[in-house]
Amino acid sequence: MKELGSNIIFQGVKRISKDNSKAPNEALAEYAKRQNWVSDWEYVFLLDTCSKRKLSPKQESKRSEINQRILKNMRKADSQA
C-alpha cells in the first residue's frame, strides 16, 4: 500500500467538515478504510462516487452518513492523542 500524507488527509477532512455532502478525497477514504471506520463496500462507494457531481438522494444520504462517521472518528482520535 502507498504511504498516505497527513496534509492530504487533513485537506479531505476540511473539505467534508465544511460541506458534509462533498466527497472525501481518496487519501481520506483510504485512511478511513485502514482505520476500519468504513467497510469495504463503503470504501468502494466513496471511490466510485468521488468524481460524481450529481448523486441520487439515496447516494447523497449514504455519503453524508459515511462522512459524519469519518468526522466523528477523527475527532475521537484527536481527543485521544
TAWO-V647736 format. One record per residue. RES is the residue in one letter. SS is DSSP state (h for helix, s for strand, l for the rest). BURIAL is 1 if it has 16 or more other C-alpha atoms within 10 Angstrom, else 0. D_CENTER is the distance of its C-alpha to the mean C-alpha in whole Angstrom. Layout:
BEGIN
RES	SS	BURIAL	D_CENTER
RES	SS	BURIAL	D_CENTER
END
This chain:
BEGIN
M	l	0	18
K	l	0	17
E	l	0	17
L	l	0	14
G	l	0	15
S	h	0	14
N	h	0	14
I	h	0	12
I	h	1	9
F	h	0	11
Q	h	0	11
G	h	1	7
V	h	1	7
K	h	0	11
R	h	1	10
I	h	1	7
S	h	1	10
K	h	0	13
D	l	0	12
N	l	1	10
S	l	1	11
K	l	1	9
A	l	1	7
P	l	1	4
N	l	1	7
E	h	1	8
A	h	1	9
L	h	1	5
A	h	1	5
E	h	1	8
Y	h	1	8
A	h	1	7
K	h	1	9
R	h	0	12
Q	l	0	11
N	l	0	12
W	l	1	9
V	l	1	8
S	l	0	12
D	h	0	13
W	h	0	13
E	h	1	9
Y	h	1	8
V	h	0	11
F	h	1	10
L	h	1	7
L	h	1	9
D	h	0	12
T	h	1	11
C	l	1	10
S	l	0	13
K	l	0	15
R	l	0	16
K	l	0	17
L	l	0	16
S	l	0	18
P	h	0	18
K	h	0	17
Q	h	0	14
E	h	1	13
S	h	0	14
K	h	1	11
R	h	1	8
S	h	1	9
E	h	0	10
I	h	1	7
N	h	1	5
Q	h	1	8
R	h	0	8
I	h	1	6
L	h	1	8
K	h	0	11
N	h	0	11
M	h	1	10
R	h	0	13
K	h	0	15
A	h	0	15
D	h	0	16
S	h	0	19
Q	h	0	20
A	l	0	20
END
